[in-house]
Amino acid sequence: MAVIIETEFSDLTLYARGKVRDLYSVGESLLLVATDRISAFDHILATGIPGKGKILTQLSLFWFDFLRDIVPNHLITADVREYPVELRRYKDELDGRSMLVKRARMFPVECVVRGYLSGSGWKDYLATGTVCGIPLAAGLQQADKVPEPIFTPATKSQDGEHDVNISYDEMALRVGAQSAERLRSLSLAVYKKASTYAEQRGLILADTKFEFGMHAEGIVLADEVLTPDSSRYWPMEAYQPGHQQPSFDKQYVRDYLESIRWNKQAPAPALPDDVVLHTQQKYLEAFRLLTGKSLVI
């Protein structure tokens, strides 16, 4: 199948390009198009993963519906037949990988929830005995479950690439005390419901990050949610603390890039076919396990 690395809709107004999504202004709404781009170590790689944008979009739609009793979201519709007429001519490119959403004023923080010690949280714990300033008991191992999920906000560095962990107090200064408390409460509630469900499907949701915006109707969950791009999923049957776990995120790509000793500087390298195929299969398997459905891409 064709790999969509970048969209070019000449008669639409490009609003922004993210690491994965291209955003277009459509009147009072936004069109979000999930491409097949994949990034690692803060660089977009030269090779895309076929169908990745469709997998991310369909999984986000599943979770938006599943979580709507906790928090509203920014979705208007993902049915191209219901899009404004000027968008329907691009049905082939948009079908399955796009969403028409409400504009929202995005909070300038990423709302990270960690249920297990992994990634930067594990590195922080090794160095300080805390995760983002939150003290944890001594003697924990890599991938151990923490007593209660912890909220560890992050923001973007000045170059707009790297995530930077910040304290809750710093977050409150940036978004206001009332909004900070609401975002923390929503993030923990969403994580708890999603992680409980994931366990029923044989997956551990180790950590995840959410983005929220403010709409006329209040706070909404936005962008993507609980996908392998924004979350760390582990198979329960293989779980064994004390080392890095097999996962359904981009770890396979990261491991390959480490194996070729890439210096993590531009230009980012291309991926060999076997790494592309394995990564695609990981994303598809995560979708199947979580939704109970197979996705044809």
Rosetta silent file (secondary structure, phi, psi, omega in degrees, C-alpha in Angstrom):
SEQUENCE: MAVIIETEFSDLTLYARGKVRDLYSVGESLLLVATDRISAFDHILATGIPGKGKILTQLSLFWFDFLRDIVPNHLITADVREYPVELRRYKDELDGRSMLVKRARMFPVECVVRGYLSGSGWKDYLATGTVCGIPLAAGLQQADKVPEPIFTPATKSQDGEHDVNISYDEMALRVGAQSAERLRSLSLAVYKKASTYAEQRGLILADTKFEFGMHAEGIVLADEVLTPDSSRYWPMEAYQPGHQQPSFDKQYVRDYLESIRWNKQAPAPALPDDVVLHTQQKYLEAFRLLTGKSLVI
SCORE:     score description
SCORE:     0.000 S_00000001
   1 L     0.000  157.871 -179.901    0.000    0.000    0.000 S_00000001
   2 L   -70.039  143.276  176.716    1.058    3.610   -0.501 S_00000001
   3 L  -100.989  126.063  179.744    2.824    5.307    2.377 S_00000001
   4 L   -99.110  104.181  179.832    1.637    8.851    3.129 S_00000001
   5 L   -87.216  -35.210 -178.327    4.572   10.804    4.499 S_00000001
   6 L  -153.738  142.090  177.240    3.103   14.261    3.936 S_00000001
   7 L   -99.079  148.301  177.066   -0.169   15.652    2.641 S_00000001
   8 L  -137.362   95.796  176.872   -0.463   18.487    0.157 S_00000001
   9 L  -107.727   94.814 -167.507   -3.968   19.867   -0.279 S_00000001
  10 L   -61.989  -28.289 -178.213   -3.240   23.009   -2.279 S_00000001
  11 L   -94.016    6.466  175.245   -6.678   24.572   -1.907 S_00000001
  12 L  -109.370  156.480 -178.845   -6.753   24.116    1.886 S_00000001
  13 E   -92.032  114.092  177.979   -5.008   26.273    4.469 S_00000001
  14 E   -69.995  123.715  179.840   -2.251   24.406    6.265 S_00000001
  15 E   -90.201  -43.227 -179.792   -2.476   25.213    9.965 S_00000001
  16 E  -170.848  159.469  170.043    0.509   23.217   11.240 S_00000001
  17 E  -121.997  126.423  174.450    2.552   20.067   10.779 S_00000001
  18 L   -98.718 -166.480  178.492    3.414   17.938   13.780 S_00000001
  19 L   -65.076  -32.893 -177.979    5.639   14.901   13.996 S_00000001
  20 L  -121.677  -38.809 -170.935    2.811   12.740   12.667 S_00000001
  21 E  -100.880  141.955  169.368   -0.230   14.918   11.932 S_00000001
  22 E  -103.902  130.725 -176.741   -0.902   17.557    9.316 S_00000001
  23 E  -114.901  134.878  179.581   -3.529   20.088   10.425 S_00000001
  24 E  -124.432  142.045  175.581   -5.668   22.215    8.103 S_00000001
  25 E   -78.602  129.142  177.394   -7.997   25.109    8.900 S_00000001
  26 E  -133.591   86.369 -176.642  -11.581   24.424    7.868 S_00000001
  27 L    59.730 -124.876  179.355  -13.705   27.372    8.924 S_00000001
  28 L   -86.239    3.362 -176.845  -14.252   27.160   12.670 S_00000001
  29 E  -116.373  176.845  173.794  -12.910   23.604   12.710 S_00000001
  30 E  -127.272  144.150  172.232   -9.619   21.801   12.103 S_00000001
  31 E  -102.515  119.072  177.194   -8.876   18.822    9.899 S_00000001
  32 E  -102.149  123.591  179.156   -6.388   16.436   11.511 S_00000001
  33 E  -119.241  117.155  178.852   -4.692   14.023    9.116 S_00000001
  34 E   -86.853  113.954  179.409   -2.514   11.305   10.617 S_00000001
  35 L   -83.279 -174.827  177.732    0.302   10.491    8.203 S_00000001
  36 L   -99.189   15.412  177.549    2.527    7.414    8.237 S_00000001
  37 L   -64.280  149.517  173.839    5.502    9.365    9.550 S_00000001
  38 L  -136.016  139.087 -179.416    7.382    7.890   12.479 S_00000001
  39 E  -119.286  155.874  174.804    9.809    9.695   14.751 S_00000001
  40 E  -153.776  140.869 -179.719   12.458    8.539   17.161 S_00000001
  41 L    52.322   39.463  174.887   14.871   10.464   19.347 S_00000001
  42 L    67.317   22.930  175.188   13.079   13.681   18.312 S_00000001
  43 E  -129.165  138.817  173.504   13.713   13.183   14.595 S_00000001
  44 E   -79.523  127.010 -175.775   11.258   12.228   11.865 S_00000001
  45 L   -79.244  159.558 -176.244   12.695    9.202   10.091 S_00000001
  46 L   -72.121  -18.643 -177.299   13.141    8.944    6.352 S_00000001
  47 L  -112.279  134.849  174.624   10.884    5.875    6.150 S_00000001
  48 L   -92.711  168.691  177.338    7.194    5.746    7.022 S_00000001
  49 L  -107.798  112.531 -175.008    5.210    2.820    8.410 S_00000001
  50 L   -53.839  127.809  176.791    2.446    1.821    5.950 S_00000001
  51 L    79.403   -0.944 -176.289   -1.018    2.381    7.418 S_00000001
  52 H   -58.291  -41.286 -179.343    0.291    3.788   10.699 S_00000001
  53 H   -62.043  -36.037  177.796   -1.848    6.914   10.412 S_00000001
  54 H   -69.062  -40.983  179.755   -4.993    4.832   10.008 S_00000001
  55 H   -61.962  -46.451 -179.183   -4.115    2.677   13.006 S_00000001
  56 H   -62.447  -43.344 -178.000   -3.528    5.723   15.213 S_00000001
  57 H   -65.595  -47.521 -177.675   -6.734    7.419   14.070 S_00000001
  58 H   -66.690  -34.273  177.323   -8.961    4.376   14.492 S_00000001
  59 H   -71.275  -38.675  175.840   -7.515    3.602   17.920 S_00000001
  60 H   -62.104  -40.778  177.991   -7.999    7.209   19.041 S_00000001
  61 H   -61.912  -40.864  176.654  -11.612    7.053   17.885 S_00000001
  62 H   -58.450  -48.433 -176.977  -12.108    3.887   19.923 S_00000001
  63 H   -71.427  -36.627  176.445  -10.713    5.522   23.047 S_00000001
  64 H   -56.364  -43.482  179.645  -12.565    8.830   22.556 S_00000001
  65 H   -68.671  -42.261 -177.328  -15.818    6.881   22.597 S_00000001
  66 H   -63.870  -31.589 -172.206  -14.744    4.666   25.507 S_00000001
  67 L  -101.970    4.721 -171.629  -13.794    7.650   27.680 S_00000001
  68 L   -65.499  -18.101  177.075  -16.611   10.047   26.880 S_00000001
  69 L   -77.109  -14.850  178.755  -18.248    9.483   30.287 S_00000001
  70 L   -96.899  -45.657 -176.046  -15.123   10.944   31.936 S_00000001
  71 L  -150.014  136.871  174.596  -14.195   13.809   29.618 S_00000001
  72 L   -70.420  162.795  179.808  -15.584   15.206   26.352 S_00000001
  73 E  -126.654  177.279 -172.514  -13.304   15.299   23.331 S_00000001
  74 L   -90.954    2.689 -175.186  -12.767   17.537   20.339 S_00000001
  75 E   -68.582  133.234  169.103  -14.141   15.155   17.682 S_00000001
  76 E   -98.768  -56.040  175.807  -16.864   16.387   15.335 S_00000001
  77 E  -163.916  153.648  172.646  -16.793   13.470   12.890 S_00000001
  78 L  -117.233   10.959  179.245  -14.377   11.058   11.233 S_00000001
  79 L   -93.133  110.984 -175.992  -16.791   10.183    8.420 S_00000001
  80 H   -58.468  -29.026  179.578  -15.519   11.852    5.246 S_00000001
  81 H   -64.941  -19.042  179.380  -19.083   11.804    3.865 S_00000001
  82 H   -99.999    0.325  178.968  -20.003   14.277    6.618 S_00000001
  83 L   -71.857  159.811  171.100  -17.049   16.611    5.972 S_00000001
  84 L   -54.121  149.641 -171.135  -17.537   19.990    4.283 S_00000001
  85 H   -57.108  -34.126 -176.551  -17.867   19.572    0.545 S_00000001
  86 H   -68.484  -14.444  179.664  -14.441   21.020   -0.223 S_00000001
  87 H   -93.323  -22.115 -170.871  -12.808   18.152    1.689 S_00000001
  88 H   -68.319  -21.109  178.589  -14.674   15.260    0.128 S_00000001
  89 L   -66.749  -16.736 -179.966  -12.643   15.375   -3.087 S_00000001
  90 L  -101.597   26.460 -174.579   -9.734   14.089   -0.996 S_00000001
  91 H   -53.576  -42.678 -176.964  -11.652   11.067    0.257 S_00000001
  92 H   -60.057  -39.679 -179.878   -8.993    8.570   -0.840 S_00000001
  93 H   -78.512  -30.843 -172.191   -6.304   10.325    1.216 S_00000001
  94 H   -91.743  -26.217 -171.899   -8.537   11.169    4.191 S_00000001
  95 L   -60.737  122.074  175.706  -10.597    8.028    4.636 S_00000001
  96 L    86.818  -15.988 -176.101   -9.704    6.237    7.860 S_00000001
  97 L  -124.767   15.976 -176.971   -6.847    8.526    8.836 S_00000001
  98 E  -134.893  159.557  175.499   -8.495   11.888    9.468 S_00000001
  99 E  -142.033  138.208  169.628  -10.783   13.633   11.925 S_00000001
 100 E   -93.263  123.837 -171.588  -12.714   16.876   11.748 S_00000001
 101 E  -131.216  160.412  175.215  -12.379   18.456   15.193 S_00000001
 102 E   -73.700  141.776  171.563  -13.372   21.502   17.173 S_00000001
 103 L   -68.197  143.174  177.914  -10.766   24.192   17.588 S_00000001
 104 L  -145.481  150.797  173.885   -9.553   24.452   21.151 S_00000001
 105 E   -82.872  108.108 -173.151   -7.010   26.519   23.023 S_00000001
 106 E   -74.893  137.035  174.194   -4.469   23.866   23.882 S_00000001
 107 L   -71.268  136.851 -173.849   -2.903   23.831   27.326 S_00000001
 108 L   -80.942   41.944  178.576    0.898   24.211   26.943 S_00000001
 109 L  -142.771  153.463  170.200    1.618   21.007   28.873 S_00000001
 110 E  -103.933  130.026 -174.399    1.564   17.297   28.243 S_00000001
 111 E   -95.101   98.124 -174.193   -0.281   15.412   30.949 S_00000001
 112 E   -97.037  133.488  174.502    1.793   12.304   31.659 S_00000001
 113 E  -122.559  131.702 -178.485    0.584    9.494   33.912 S_00000001
 114 E  -120.201  126.317  175.555    2.935    6.704   34.990 S_00000001
 115 E  -105.554  -14.093 -177.399    1.790    3.440   36.496 S_00000001
 116 E  -139.780  156.725 -179.347    5.139    1.679   36.169 S_00000001
 117 L   -84.441  106.725 -179.405    8.797    2.669   36.397 S_00000001
 118 L  -156.967  166.846  175.965   10.092    2.953   32.863 S_00000001
 119 H    59.386 -139.041 -178.651   11.671    5.357   30.409 S_00000001
 120 H   -66.364  -26.151  177.169   12.690    8.742   31.776 S_00000001
 121 H   -64.478  -41.403  177.670   10.823    7.973   35.003 S_00000001
 122 H   -65.630  -42.686  178.479   13.121    5.016   35.677 S_00000001
 123 H   -62.364  -41.001  178.725   16.217    7.106   34.891 S_00000001
 124 H   -63.531  -43.131 -179.826   14.980    9.823   37.232 S_00000001
 125 H   -63.580  -42.537  178.273   14.349    7.297   40.000 S_00000001
 126 H   -59.838  -38.417 -175.568   17.834    5.802   39.642 S_00000001
 127 H   -81.330  -34.129 -169.502   19.401    9.234   39.942 S_00000001
 128 H  -128.212  -12.457 -174.352   17.235   10.796   42.642 S_00000001
 129 L    77.129    7.844  179.533   14.909    8.212   44.197 S_00000001
 130 E  -131.525  166.637  169.849   12.031   10.298   42.870 S_00000001
 131 E  -122.985  110.878 -177.484   10.065   10.642   39.650 S_00000001
 132 L    54.442   39.336  177.543    9.687   14.290   38.686 S_00000001
 133 L    85.411   -3.966  179.053   10.166   15.202   42.342 S_00000001
 134 E   -92.030  115.492 -176.206    7.651   12.661   43.636 S_00000001
 135 E   -70.150  140.240  175.583    9.424   10.406   46.178 S_00000001
 136 L  -124.805  161.374 -179.332    9.096    6.645   45.831 S_00000001
 137 L   -61.077  150.613  177.436   10.167    3.802   48.100 S_00000001
 138 L   -72.023  156.294  171.939   13.773    2.647   47.888 S_00000001
 139 L    84.562   10.726  178.620   14.722   -0.592   46.186 S_00000001
 140 L   -74.127  151.557  179.243   12.300   -0.561   43.267 S_00000001
 141 L  -102.325  163.294  172.639   13.291   -2.324   40.048 S_00000001
 142 L   -57.379  135.951  178.852   12.935   -1.247   36.444 S_00000001
 143 L    73.840    7.206  173.665    9.351   -1.817   35.244 S_00000001
 144 L   -63.860  147.691  172.535    8.006   -2.200   38.791 S_00000001
 145 E   -77.011  136.120  177.604    4.438   -1.075   39.329 S_00000001
 146 E   -85.415  154.845 -174.803    4.213    2.035   41.490 S_00000001
 147 E   -54.582  -42.130  176.364    1.796    1.974   44.459 S_00000001
 148 E  -139.163  145.055  177.105   -0.515    4.498   42.811 S_00000001
 149 E   -54.376  140.850 -178.239   -0.366    6.061   39.325 S_00000001
 150 E  -116.571  143.826 -178.451    1.582    9.316   39.419 S_00000001
 151 E   -98.054  118.641 -176.197    0.968   12.485   37.432 S_00000001
 152 L  -131.684   89.073 -175.730    4.155   13.944   35.961 S_00000001
 153 L   -64.987  159.004  178.262    3.512   16.843   33.570 S_00000001
 154 E  -142.380  164.259  175.680    5.913   17.793   30.818 S_00000001
 155 E  -141.088  175.130  179.420    6.355   20.596   28.366 S_00000001
 156 E   -90.889  144.858  174.626    8.297   21.231   25.203 S_00000001
 157 L   -71.541  176.030 -176.540   11.765   22.732   25.231 S_00000001
 158 L   -64.347  -25.232  178.034   12.410   25.966   23.382 S_00000001
 159 L   -80.781   -3.539  175.438   13.365   24.057   20.241 S_00000001
 160 L    77.476    4.903 -175.503    9.909   22.510   20.277 S_00000001
 161 L  -105.391  -60.826 -170.994   11.235   18.966   20.091 S_00000001
 162 L   -76.369  139.126  169.748   12.245   17.509   23.429 S_00000001
 163 E   -77.886  136.581 -179.838    9.761   16.806   26.203 S_00000001
 164 E  -123.116  118.517  177.845   10.916   18.345   29.470 S_00000001
 165 E   -65.584  137.862  177.130    9.537   17.067   32.754 S_00000001
 166 L  -130.691  161.882  178.113    8.282   19.820   35.049 S_00000001
 167 L   -77.150  162.992  176.587    6.911   19.857   38.568 S_00000001
 168 H   -62.892  -37.681  178.871    3.220   20.124   39.298 S_00000001
 169 H   -62.371  -38.938  177.889    3.855   23.551   40.852 S_00000001
 170 H   -66.306  -39.290  176.572    5.503   24.698   37.624 S_00000001
 171 H   -60.783  -43.036 -179.512    2.516   23.431   35.671 S_00000001
 172 H   -61.630  -35.060  177.189    0.171   25.366   37.976 S_00000001
 173 H   -67.109  -33.674 -176.726    2.122   28.533   37.257 S_00000001
 174 H   -79.224  -36.838 -173.709    1.762   27.950   33.520 S_00000001
 175 H  -116.015   -7.579 -176.401   -1.924   27.055   33.318 S_00000001
 176 L    97.343  145.161 -174.292   -3.361   28.299   36.611 S_00000001
 177 H   -61.349  -42.604 -177.191   -4.024   26.378   39.818 S_00000001
 178 H   -66.265  -44.758  178.847   -7.635   25.502   39.034 S_00000001
 179 H   -65.808  -39.310 -179.828   -6.863   24.193   35.534 S_00000001
 180 H   -60.045  -45.331 -179.686   -3.827   22.273   36.808 S_00000001
 181 H   -65.277  -39.765  179.264   -5.902   20.436   39.399 S_00000001
 182 H   -65.908  -42.471 -179.831   -8.613   19.656   36.871 S_00000001
 183 H   -65.961  -39.192  177.568   -6.114   18.340   34.317 S_00000001
 184 H   -63.922  -45.536 -179.406   -4.415   16.171   36.912 S_00000001
 185 H   -62.090  -45.248  179.504   -7.732   14.755   38.072 S_00000001
 186 H   -64.048  -43.403 -177.749   -8.912   14.032   34.528 S_00000001
 187 H   -61.459  -44.763 -179.203   -5.594   12.463   33.523 S_00000001
 188 H   -67.491  -38.590  179.235   -5.558   10.077   36.470 S_00000001
 189 H   -65.765  -42.635  178.777   -9.208    9.134   35.957 S_00000001
 190 H   -64.659  -45.082 -179.799   -8.655    8.424   32.257 S_00000001
 191 H   -60.250  -45.130 -176.929   -5.515    6.404   32.969 S_00000001
 192 H   -63.308  -42.385  179.132   -7.219    4.290   35.627 S_00000001
 193 H   -67.821  -43.584 -178.062  -10.182    3.441   33.414 S_00000001
 194 H   -67.766  -41.082 -177.957   -8.005    2.745   30.374 S_00000001
 195 H   -68.709  -36.196  176.369   -5.414    0.679   32.263 S_00000001
 196 H   -63.054  -44.288  178.221   -8.105   -1.459   33.874 S_00000001
 197 H   -63.785  -45.178 -178.427   -9.618   -2.124   30.457 S_00000001
 198 H   -58.955  -39.583  179.207   -6.198   -2.825   28.884 S_00000001
 199 H   -62.841  -36.398  176.663   -5.456   -5.426   31.561 S_00000001
 200 H   -64.892  -21.769  179.249   -8.704   -7.188   30.674 S_00000001
 201 L  -100.129    8.842  176.245   -7.350   -7.362   27.115 S_00000001
 202 L    86.824   16.805 -178.226   -3.980   -8.760   28.207 S_00000001
 203 E  -124.723  144.375  171.784   -2.013   -5.523   28.096 S_00000001
 204 E   -98.799  126.238  173.332   -0.294   -3.392   30.707 S_00000001
 205 E   -92.704   95.778 -173.171   -0.577    0.358   30.153 S_00000001
 206 E   -70.868  -44.991  177.239    2.738    1.365   31.702 S_00000001
 207 E  -161.698  164.833 -177.924    2.475    5.085   31.008 S_00000001
 208 E  -160.664  166.459  174.589    0.820    7.518   28.663 S_00000001
 209 E  -134.902  142.693 -178.902    0.461   11.194   27.880 S_00000001
 210 E  -119.322  155.070  170.831   -2.616   13.247   27.139 S_00000001
 211 E  -124.441  136.121 -178.806   -3.212   16.646   25.604 S_00000001
 212 E  -123.819  153.714  175.507   -6.158   18.790   26.592 S_00000001
 213 E  -133.291  166.374  177.170   -7.638   21.977   25.241 S_00000001
 214 E  -107.851  122.768  179.489  -10.160   24.556   26.358 S_00000001
 215 E  -115.366  170.568  179.221  -13.283   24.875   24.251 S_00000001
 216 L   -56.353  -28.509 -178.052  -16.368   27.029   24.742 S_00000001
 217 L   -91.151   -0.033  179.500  -17.976   24.025   26.431 S_00000001
 218 E   121.636 -161.811 -178.048  -15.027   23.443   28.784 S_00000001
 219 E   -74.341  135.172  177.947  -11.968   21.188   28.838 S_00000001
 220 E  -127.760  147.573  172.053  -11.737   18.614   26.036 S_00000001
 221 E   -79.110  132.268 -170.148   -9.415   15.688   25.382 S_00000001
 222 E  -134.358  176.765  177.842   -7.619   16.405   22.118 S_00000001
 223 L    65.601 -122.424  175.362   -5.096   15.238   19.525 S_00000001
 224 L  -113.412  167.111 -178.724   -4.599   11.469   19.885 S_00000001
 225 L  -147.807  126.949  170.903   -5.258    9.290   22.893 S_00000001
 226 L    56.856   38.666  173.577   -3.783    6.025   24.202 S_00000001
 227 L   -95.613  167.460  175.431   -2.092    5.000   20.955 S_00000001
 228 L   -63.315  -15.742  175.516    1.272    3.226   20.712 S_00000001
 229 L   -77.597  -29.868 -174.825    2.758    6.619   19.777 S_00000001
 230 L  -111.200    0.229 -171.913    1.670    8.245   23.031 S_00000001
 231 E  -141.122  155.416  177.041    1.604    5.236   25.360 S_00000001
 232 E  -110.260  109.009  178.765    3.763    2.352   26.511 S_00000001
 233 E  -105.793  135.203  175.772    1.920   -0.974   26.280 S_00000001
 234 E  -122.028  144.353  173.558    3.425   -4.257   27.508 S_00000001
 235 E   -71.090  128.468 -177.042    2.053   -7.801   27.058 S_00000001
 236 H   -62.836  -36.344 -174.542    0.932   -9.064   30.474 S_00000001
 237 H   -66.435  -21.255 -179.030    1.997  -12.638   29.771 S_00000001
 238 H  -103.920    2.443 -173.206    5.642  -11.577   29.346 S_00000001
 239 L   -67.505  126.989  177.192    5.755   -9.092   32.220 S_00000001
 240 L  -153.767  106.223 -177.835    8.725   -9.551   34.520 S_00000001
 241 L   -60.090  158.894  176.734   10.150   -6.585   36.457 S_00000001
 242 L   113.338   -7.057  179.059   13.879   -5.972   36.578 S_00000001
 243 L  -160.433  173.956  177.411   14.551   -5.147   32.947 S_00000001
 244 L   -64.852  138.389 -176.789   13.094   -3.445   29.884 S_00000001
 245 L   -93.932  150.630  168.627    9.827   -5.040   28.772 S_00000001
 246 L   -63.549  143.871 -172.597    8.782   -6.019   25.244 S_00000001
 247 L  -142.163  169.523 -179.509    6.367   -3.354   24.087 S_00000001
 248 L  -106.165   15.483  178.874    3.933   -2.289   21.394 S_00000001
 249 L   -98.698 -150.988 -175.447    5.352    1.199   20.972 S_00000001
 250 L   -86.969   14.709 -175.212    8.302    2.437   18.897 S_00000001
 251 H   -60.553  -34.780  179.434   10.876    0.601   20.991 S_00000001
 252 H   -61.581  -39.752  177.434   11.693   -1.792   18.141 S_00000001
 253 H   -67.456  -44.845  179.257   12.615    1.193   15.956 S_00000001
 254 H   -59.964  -42.820 -179.620   14.650    2.782   18.747 S_00000001
 255 H   -62.176  -40.134  178.048   16.503   -0.483   19.331 S_00000001
 256 H   -63.341  -45.503 -178.293   17.376   -0.724   15.636 S_00000001
 257 H   -63.750  -35.149  175.378   18.652    2.855   15.555 S_00000001
 258 H   -66.920  -37.608 -176.580   20.781    2.178   18.614 S_00000001
 259 H   -66.626  -28.274  179.014   22.165   -0.984   16.980 S_00000001
 260 L   -93.821    5.410  175.905   23.456    0.962   13.960 S_00000001
 261 L    57.602   40.716  173.828   24.975    3.581   16.297 S_00000001
 262 L   -62.797  139.213 -176.588   23.133    6.497   14.733 S_00000001
 263 L   -82.202    5.042  177.247   24.372    9.726   16.290 S_00000001
 264 L    62.578   30.056  174.954   20.803   11.041   16.640 S_00000001
 265 L  -118.136  151.257  177.060   21.578   13.995   14.404 S_00000001
 266 L   -66.109  148.146   -0.141   19.867   14.976   11.150 S_00000001
 267 L   -80.783  147.324  178.172   19.428   13.556    8.633 S_00000001
 268 L   -74.279  144.983 -177.120   17.615   10.620   10.188 S_00000001
 269 L   -75.893  163.952  171.865   18.302    7.267    8.536 S_00000001
 270 L   -80.884  161.280  179.139   15.901    5.115    6.555 S_00000001
 271 L  -104.846  140.864  175.595   14.566    1.890    8.036 S_00000001
 272 L   -70.235  160.602 -174.442   15.080   -1.532    6.431 S_00000001
 273 H   -57.526  -38.911 -176.204   12.034   -3.453    5.245 S_00000001
 274 H   -68.597  -33.460  177.438   12.078   -5.952    8.116 S_00000001
 275 H   -70.464  -40.648  177.355   12.038   -3.187   10.741 S_00000001
 276 H   -60.522  -48.509 -177.715    9.165   -1.451    8.911 S_00000001
 277 H   -63.606  -44.655 -178.974    7.152   -4.686    8.713 S_00000001
 278 H   -63.112  -40.869  179.979    7.782   -5.634   12.341 S_00000001
 279 H   -66.011  -43.601  176.679    6.781   -2.160   13.542 S_00000001
 280 H   -58.071  -43.923 -179.535    3.608   -2.218   11.451 S_00000001
 281 H   -63.940  -36.820  177.705    2.724   -5.615   12.905 S_00000001
 282 H   -62.728  -44.537  179.936    3.261   -4.307   16.454 S_00000001
 283 H   -65.077  -43.155  179.748    0.851   -1.414   15.859 S_00000001
 284 H   -65.151  -38.523  179.702   -1.743   -3.687   14.260 S_00000001
 285 H   -66.841  -40.162  176.604   -1.480   -6.202   17.102 S_00000001
 286 H   -60.571  -43.071  178.383   -1.981   -3.463   19.688 S_00000001
 287 H   -61.018  -46.257 -177.515   -5.094   -2.333   17.818 S_00000001
 288 H   -63.509  -43.911 -178.308   -6.459   -5.885   17.629 S_00000001
 289 H   -65.285  -39.914 -175.564   -5.831   -6.629   21.288 S_00000001
 290 H   -77.322  -38.145 -174.399   -7.392   -3.384   22.501 S_00000001
 291 H   -99.450  -19.509 -174.710  -10.423   -3.234   20.219 S_00000001
 292 L    77.906   10.630 -177.967  -11.034   -6.922   19.512 S_00000001
 293 L  -124.575  153.992  172.499  -11.106   -6.093   15.798 S_00000001
 294 L   -97.465  139.453 -178.312   -8.705   -6.531   12.920 S_00000001
 295 L  -106.451  125.116  177.048   -7.905   -3.438   10.874 S_00000001
 296 L   -90.927  119.573 -179.407   -7.513   -3.743    7.123 S_00000001
 297 L  -118.163    0.000    0.000   -4.988   -1.217    5.866 S_00000001
